[in-house]
Amino acid sequence: MEDASTLVSYNTLLWLSFAVAFLFGAIGQRTHFCTMGAVSDIVNMEDWGRMRQWLLAMGVAILGAAGLHAVGLIDLDKSIYRSGHLIWLAHLVGGFCFGVGMVLASGCGSKTLIRIGGGNLKSLVVMLVLALSAYVTIRGLLGLFRVNVLEQVAVEIPGGQDLPNLLEIGLGMGPETALWLCAGLIGGALVLFALLGREFRNFDNLLAGVGTGLCIVAIWYISGHLGYLAEDPQTLEEAFVATNSGRMESLSFVAPQAYTMELLMFWSDASRKFTIGIVAVLGVICGSAAHAVASGRFRWEAFRDVEDTANHLIGGVLMGFCGVTAMGCTIGQGISGVSSLALGSFLSLAAILLGAWATLKYQYWRLMNSDA
């Protein structure tokens, strides 16, 4: 049984994580932050506004995470992303199919939670389907295919798959130089590109980009520094308190939805606990709902017809399976993973964007042909 000091520390981690996720949800509801929407705006209207929001968030997260790592507050090598075992096929297949799924479901995992907070019943159904699909992929039948087929195709990289390590291996750079070269070039370029758009520089866009990026950095700090135990008193081993993976984590919204469902199903099992990922799911919904009600945006929304229902159900299944397979969603890999500068995260990110682009192009082609 935990002693009082451990219990207070554990609860503090959860409340801090809930607060950050609450802010994330409120920002998303106010600014319409959405990766699928960003890709859709480019494909259909050639509008880069929301894409600049996302790229700014990515750049801020990269620079912030690198800063925390450089001063020793966190160790990104202990995150779930930097393993030397690069499951590149899983990243590509999972990422591409996740991109397809998020278009069919009208938004990614985080947008689904934000839309629930705004009164969208379609997204509530998507969340339930996504959570079930993700759980089956983590611990059930689909997990066999993931582990025994997709994850068998891999490359071993000594020292880890992060870009700074690859520079160290390839160019013989020192670790600190390699870190800041990668973080500065990639993170700085993303921030610069976003801010160069004159029409982009308004309060909501800056809030979306900077605010979302800082939320990612904050959870890195909470899980990787405040939640770090050099020696767990029970196991006498290094541990990260209140994470599902047992390693340092930041925001991600696929597997945590499965763990949320698991906690609700096995509530009477005393061994089940709230984790940072679970309270983040609840925090996003609550933050979005609070802003939606306060701003008068809360609206009930249901399925339009059978096709709309089918698309959302298929999208939920794809996002659940593929989000776990790719080790994250547009937030989990696209911002949190990328902020760790892991090669696998960049592969997943590219595949997600390609899958979303292809699906939007197909939908547009189908629309044009149906009108002909």
C-alpha positions in Angstrom: 0.0 0.0 0.0 1.3 3.5 -0.9 2.3 5.8 2.0 0.7 9.2 2.3 3.6 11.1 0.7 3.6 8.9 -2.4 -0.2 9.2 -2.7 -0.1 13.0 -2.6 2.7 13.0 -5.2 0.7 10.7 -7.4 -2.5 12.8 -7.1 -0.5 16.0 -7.8 0.8 14.6 -11.0 -2.7 13.7 -12.1 -4.2 17.0 -11.3 -1.4 18.9 -13.0 -1.8 16.7 -16.1 -5.6 17.2 -16.0 -5.1 21.0 -15.8 -2.7 21.0 -18.9 -5.1 18.8 -20.8 -8.0 21.1 -19.8 -6.1 24.0 -21.3 -5.3 22.0 -24.4 -9.1 21.2 -24.9 -10.1 24.8 -24.3 -7.5 26.1 -26.8 -8.6 23.5 -29.4 -12.3 24.4 -29.0 -11.6 28.2 -29.3 -9.1 28.1 -32.2 -10.5 25.1 -34.1 -7.0 23.4 -33.9 -7.3 20.3 -36.0 -4.7 18.4 -38.1 -7.3 16.9 -40.4 -8.9 20.3 -40.9 -5.5 21.7 -41.6 -4.9 19.2 -44.4 -8.4 19.6 -45.7 -8.0 23.4 -45.9 -4.9 23.0 -48.0 -6.4 20.4 -50.3 -9.8 22.1 -50.8 -9.0 25.8 -50.4 -5.2 26.2 -50.5 -5.5 27.8 -47.1 -2.4 27.2 -44.9 -3.8 28.9 -41.7 -4.5 25.8 -39.6 -1.5 24.0 -40.9 0.7 26.8 -39.7 -1.0 26.4 -36.3 0.1 22.8 -36.2 3.6 23.4 -37.5 4.1 26.2 -35.0 3.0 23.8 -32.2 5.4 21.3 -33.5 8.3 23.8 -33.6 7.6 25.1 -30.1 7.4 21.5 -28.7 10.7 20.6 -30.4 12.5 23.6 -28.9 10.9 23.2 -25.5 11.6 19.5 -25.2 15.2 20.0 -26.4 15.7 22.7 -23.8 14.4 20.5 -21.0 16.6 17.7 -22.1 19.7 19.9 -22.5 19.5 21.3 -18.9 18.9 17.8 -17.5 15.3 18.2 -16.4 14.1 15.3 -18.6 15.9 12.6 -20.5 14.2 12.1 -23.9 16.1 8.9 -24.4 13.8 7.4 -21.7 10.7 8.3 -23.7 8.6 5.7 -25.6 9.9 7.0 -29.0 13.7 6.8 -29.0 14.2 3.1 -28.9 16.9 1.7 -31.1 14.4 -0.7 -32.5 12.9 1.1 -35.5 9.6 -0.6 -36.6 9.5 1.3 -39.8 6.8 -0.7 -41.5 4.4 -0.3 -38.6 5.1 3.4 -38.6 4.3 3.7 -42.3 1.3 1.4 -42.5 -0.2 2.6 -39.2 0.4 6.2 -40.0 -1.1 6.0 -43.5 -4.2 4.2 -42.4 -4.6 6.5 -39.4 -4.6 9.4 -41.9 -7.4 7.7 -43.8 -9.3 7.0 -40.6 -9.2 10.6 -39.3 -10.6 11.9 -42.5 -13.5 9.4 -42.4 -14.1 10.2 -38.7 -14.0 14.0 -39.2 -11.0 14.4 -37.0 -8.1 12.7 -35.2 -8.1 11.4 -31.7 -7.7 14.8 -30.0 -10.2 16.5 -32.2 -12.7 13.7 -31.4 -12.4 14.6 -27.7 -12.7 18.3 -28.4 -15.8 17.7 -30.5 -17.4 15.6 -27.8 -16.9 18.6 -25.4 -18.8 20.7 -28.0 -21.8 18.4 -28.0 -20.9 16.2 -31.0 -22.6 12.8 -30.5 -20.9 11.4 -33.6 -17.6 11.9 -32.0 -18.8 10.1 -28.8 -19.5 7.1 -31.0 -16.1 7.4 -32.7 -14.4 7.6 -29.3 -16.1 4.3 -28.1 -15.2 2.5 -31.4 -11.6 3.9 -31.4 -11.1 2.9 -27.7 -12.3 -0.6 -28.4 -10.3 -1.0 -31.6 -7.2 0.3 -29.8 -7.7 -2.0 -26.9 -8.0 -5.0 -29.2 -4.8 -3.9 -30.9 -2.9 -3.5 -27.6 -4.0 -6.7 -25.9 -6.3 -8.6 -28.2 -6.6 -10.3 -31.6 -5.3 -7.4 -33.7 -2.3 -7.2 -31.4 -1.1 -10.5 -32.8 -1.0 -9.1 -36.4 0.7 -6.0 -35.1 3.4 -7.7 -33.2 3.9 -10.9 -35.3 3.7 -9.2 -38.8 4.2 -5.5 -38.9 6.6 -5.1 -36.0 8.8 -8.0 -37.2 10.0 -5.7 -40.0 12.5 -3.5 -38.2 16.0 -2.0 -38.2 18.3 -1.9 -35.2 20.0 1.5 -34.6 22.8 1.5 -32.0 22.2 4.2 -29.4 18.7 5.0 -30.5 16.7 6.2 -33.5 16.7 9.9 -32.6 18.1 12.3 -35.2 20.8 13.7 -32.9 22.2 10.2 -32.3 22.2 9.6 -36.1 24.2 12.8 -36.5 26.6 11.6 -33.8 27.1 8.3 -35.6 27.3 9.7 -39.1 29.3 12.9 -38.5 31.0 12.3 -35.2 29.3 15.3 -33.5 29.1 15.7 -29.8 25.7 14.9 -28.3 24.9 18.5 -27.2 25.9 20.0 -30.6 23.9 17.3 -32.4 20.8 18.0 -30.2 20.8 21.8 -30.8 21.6 21.5 -34.5 18.6 19.2 -35.0 16.3 21.1 -32.7 17.4 24.5 -33.9 17.2 23.7 -37.6 13.9 21.8 -37.5 12.1 23.5 -34.7 13.3 27.0 -35.7 12.4 26.4 -39.3 8.9 25.3 -38.4 8.4 28.4 -36.1 9.8 30.7 -38.7 7.6 29.2 -41.5 4.5 29.6 -39.4 5.2 33.2 -38.4 6.2 34.3 -41.9 2.5 34.3 -42.9 1.4 37.8 -42.2 -2.3 36.9 -42.1 -1.4 34.1 -39.7 -0.2 36.4 -36.9 -3.4 36.9 -34.9 -4.2 36.0 -31.3 -6.1 32.8 -32.0 -3.5 31.3 -34.4 -0.6 32.1 -32.0 -2.6 30.8 -29.1 -3.2 27.5 -31.0 0.4 27.0 -32.0 2.3 28.3 -29.0 -0.3 27.1 -26.5 -0.5 23.6 -27.9 3.3 23.3 -28.1 3.7 24.4 -24.5 1.1 21.8 -23.4 3.2 19.1 -24.9 6.4 20.5 -23.2 4.5 20.7 -19.9 3.5 17.1 -19.9 7.0 16.1 -20.7 8.1 18.0 -17.6 5.3 16.5 -15.4 5.9 12.8 -16.5 9.6 13.0 -17.1 10.8 15.2 -14.2 8.1 15.5 -11.5 7.0 11.9 -12.0 10.5 10.4 -12.2 11.8 8.1 -9.5 15.4 7.1 -9.7 14.6 4.1 -7.5 11.1 2.9 -6.9 10.9 1.8 -3.2 8.9 -1.3 -4.3 11.0 -2.5 -7.2 14.3 -0.7 -6.5 14.4 0.2 -10.2 14.0 3.4 -12.1 10.3 4.3 -12.7 8.1 7.0 -14.1 5.0 7.4 -11.9 1.5 7.5 -13.4 2.2 6.5 -17.0 0.7 3.5 -18.7 3.9 2.6 -20.5 6.1 2.9 -17.4 8.2 5.3 -19.4 8.2 9.1 -19.9 5.2 10.2 -21.9 3.6 13.3 -23.3 0.1 13.9 -24.7 -1.3 11.2 -27.0 -4.9 10.3 -27.7 -5.3 6.8 -29.0 -4.0 4.2 -26.4 -5.1 6.5 -23.5 -8.7 6.3 -24.8 -8.3 2.5 -24.6 -6.9 2.7 -21.1 -9.8 5.0 -20.1 -12.3 2.4 -21.3 -10.4 -0.3 -19.5 -10.5 1.6 -16.2 -14.2 2.1 -16.5 -14.8 -1.5 -17.3 -12.6 -2.8 -14.4 -13.4 0.0 -11.9 -13.8 -2.4 -9.0 -10.3 -3.8 -9.5 -8.2 -1.9 -7.0 -5.1 -2.5 -9.1 -6.5 -0.2 -11.9 -5.4 3.4 -11.5 -5.8 6.8 -13.2 -2.8 7.7 -15.2 -1.5 10.8 -16.9 -2.9 9.6 -20.2 -6.4 8.8 -18.8 -6.8 12.1 -17.0 -5.6 13.9 -20.2 -8.5 12.3 -22.1 -10.9 13.5 -19.5 -9.2 16.9 -19.2 -9.5 17.6 -23.0 -13.2 16.8 -23.0 -13.8 19.0 -19.9 -11.8 21.9 -21.2 -13.5 21.9 -24.6 -16.9 21.6 -22.9 -16.2 24.5 -20.6 -15.2 26.8 -23.4 -18.0 25.6 -25.7 -20.6 26.4 -23.0 -19.0 29.7 -22.0 -18.8 30.9 -25.6 -22.2 29.7 -26.7 -20.7 27.2 -29.1 -22.2 24.1 -27.5 -24.4 22.3 -30.0 -25.8 18.8 -30.2 -24.9 17.1 -33.4 -25.9 13.7 -34.7 -25.2 11.5 -37.7 -26.6 12.8 -41.0 -27.4 9.5 -42.7 -26.3 5.8 -43.0 -23.2 6.7 -45.1 -22.1 9.3 -42.5 -22.5 6.7 -39.8 -20.5 4.1 -41.6 -17.7 6.5 -42.4 -17.3 7.5 -38.8 -17.4 3.9 -37.6 -14.8 2.8 -40.1 -12.7 5.9 -39.2 -12.9 5.0 -35.5 -11.7 1.4 -36.2 -8.8 2.6 -38.4 -7.7 5.2 -35.9 -7.8 2.8 -33.0 -5.8 0.0 -34.7 -3.5 2.3 -36.7 -2.8 4.8 -33.8 -1.5 1.9 -31.7 0.4 0.4 -34.6 2.1 3.7 -35.4 2.7 4.4 -31.7 0.6 7.6 -31.7 -1.7 10.0 -33.5 -1.3 13.4 -34.9 -0.6 14.7 -31.4 1.1 11.6 -30.0 3.5 11.2 -33.0 3.0 14.4 -34.9 3.9 16.7 -32.0 4.9 14.7 -28.9 7.0 12.1 -30.8 8.4 14.6 -33.2 9.5 16.8 -30.3 11.7 13.9 -29.2 13.3 14.1 -32.7 12.7 10.3 -33.2 13.0 9.1 -36.7 10.0 6.8 -36.3 7.8 9.8 -35.4 8.8 11.6 -38.6 7.9 8.4 -40.6 4.5 8.2 -38.9 3.9 11.9 -39.4 4.7 11.7 -43.1 2.5 8.6 -43.5 -0.4 10.3 -41.6 -0.3 13.3 -43.9 -0.1 11.2 -47.0 -3.1 9.0 -45.9 -5.2 12.1 -45.1 -4.3 13.8 -48.4 -5.1 10.7 -50.5 -8.5 10.3 -48.8 -9.4 13.9 -49.2 -8.4 13.8 -52.8 -10.6 10.7 -53.3 -13.5 12.3 -51.6 -13.2 15.4 -53.8 -13.0 13.2 -56.9 -16.0 11.3 -55.9 -18.0 14.5 -55.2 -17.1 15.9 -58.6 -18.1 12.7 -60.4 -21.4 12.4 -58.5 -22.3 15.9 -59.6 -21.4 15.2 -63.3 
